[in-house]
Amino acid sequence: MRARLQLSSSAWLRAIGTGALTLLLSPPLLSFAQQPASDDAAHQAFNNSCRTCHSVKEGDNRLGPNLNKIVGRKAGSLPNYNYSSSMKEAGFVWDQDKLTRFMVKPDEVVSGHKMQPYGGISAEEAAKVVAYLQAAGGSQ
């Protein structure tokens, strides 16, 4: 009888271990673990690098255009903002990669933009800002 109980408990422990492993490796938890930045860190990165000139509130254009739904928006296309001619003629749609590269080295993405003087930020900080922009303003 005693051996049977030990066998049952070891089978039970194996089942629990397998279930826990399955839960840990499920896609929602993996994607959460791979987030580039916490919400607070991403918000802080935006505040440190962008908030002086930009907002994520729709229609709130400042020195720079609002960044609400920037991911998926054609560059230089927001109504009621006076973009540089080079930004209006850029001919691309903002995606995560393009935004990150623009924040790091803006002149390499759109030469003649109006964000002068602007020295860029690190790729790590830019990734946090993009995460914040997507969370705060969504995408188109």
C-alpha positions in Angstrom: 0.0 0.0 0.0 2.8 2.4 0.9 4.6 1.9 -2.5 1.3 2.6 -4.2 0.9 6.0 -2.4 4.5 7.0 -3.3 3.9 6.1 -6.9 0.7 8.1 -6.9 2.3 11.1 -5.4 5.2 11.1 -7.8 2.8 10.8 -10.7 0.8 13.7 -9.2 4.0 15.8 -8.8 5.0 15.1 -12.4 1.5 16.3 -13.6 1.8 19.5 -11.5 5.4 20.1 -12.9 4.2 19.6 -16.5 1.3 21.9 -16.0 3.5 24.6 -14.5 6.0 24.3 -17.3 3.2 24.6 -19.9 1.8 27.7 -18.1 5.3 29.3 -18.0 5.9 28.7 -21.7 2.5 29.8 -22.9 2.6 32.6 -25.5 1.0 35.4 -23.4 3.6 35.0 -20.7 6.5 34.7 -23.2 5.4 37.9 -24.9 5.1 39.7 -21.6 8.6 38.6 -20.6 9.9 40.0 -23.9 8.4 43.4 -23.5 11.2 46.0 -24.3 10.4 48.1 -21.3 8.0 48.4 -18.4 5.2 50.8 -18.8 6.8 53.2 -16.3 10.2 53.0 -18.0 8.7 53.5 -21.4 6.7 56.5 -20.2 9.7 58.0 -18.6 11.8 57.5 -21.8 9.1 59.4 -23.7 9.0 62.2 -21.1 12.8 62.5 -21.1 13.2 62.6 -24.9 10.0 63.7 -26.6 7.5 65.4 -24.3 8.8 68.9 -24.6 7.9 69.0 -28.3 5.4 66.2 -28.8 2.2 64.9 -27.3 0.3 61.6 -27.7 -3.0 63.3 -27.5 -4.8 63.5 -30.9 -4.9 67.0 -32.2 -2.4 68.4 -29.7 0.3 69.6 -32.0 3.1 71.5 -30.3 6.5 72.4 -31.7 6.4 68.9 -33.2 3.3 67.0 -34.4 1.3 64.8 -32.1 2.4 61.2 -32.1 -1.1 59.7 -31.6 -1.3 56.6 -33.8 2.1 57.3 -35.4 2.7 53.6 -36.1 1.0 53.0 -39.4 0.8 56.7 -40.4 2.4 58.0 -43.5 5.3 60.3 -42.7 4.4 64.0 -43.0 0.7 63.4 -43.4 -0.9 64.7 -40.2 -3.3 67.5 -41.0 -2.8 70.9 -39.3 0.9 70.5 -38.9 3.5 72.4 -40.9 6.0 69.6 -41.8 9.3 70.2 -43.6 9.1 69.5 -47.3 11.5 66.6 -46.9 9.2 65.0 -44.3 6.1 65.5 -46.5 8.0 63.9 -49.4 9.5 61.0 -47.4 7.2 58.5 -49.0 7.1 55.9 -46.2 4.8 54.7 -43.4 6.1 54.8 -39.9 6.7 51.4 -38.4 8.6 50.3 -35.2 11.9 50.0 -37.0 11.6 53.3 -38.9 10.7 55.2 -35.7 13.5 53.7 -33.8 16.0 54.5 -36.4 14.7 58.1 -36.7 15.0 58.7 -33.0 18.6 57.3 -33.0 19.8 59.0 -36.2 17.1 61.2 -37.6 19.2 62.6 -40.5 19.8 59.1 -41.9 16.0 58.5 -42.1 14.8 61.9 -43.3 17.4 64.5 -44.2 16.2 68.0 -43.8 13.6 67.3 -41.0 12.6 70.1 -38.6 13.8 68.5 -35.4 17.0 70.6 -35.3 19.0 70.6 -33.2 18.5 67.0 -32.2 21.3 64.6 -31.5 19.2 61.4 -31.2 18.9 58.9 -28.4 20.2 55.4 -27.8 18.5 52.5 -29.6 17.4 51.1 -26.1 15.7 54.4 -25.2 14.2 54.6 -28.7 12.7 51.1 -28.3 11.1 52.2 -25.0 9.7 55.3 -26.6 8.2 53.2 -29.4 6.7 50.8 -26.9 5.1 53.8 -25.1 3.8 55.4 -28.3 2.1 52.1 -29.2 0.6 51.7 -25.7 -0.5 55.3 -25.3 -1.6 56.2 -28.8 -2.1 52.8 -30.4 -1.5 52.4 -34.1 -3.5 52.9 -37.2 
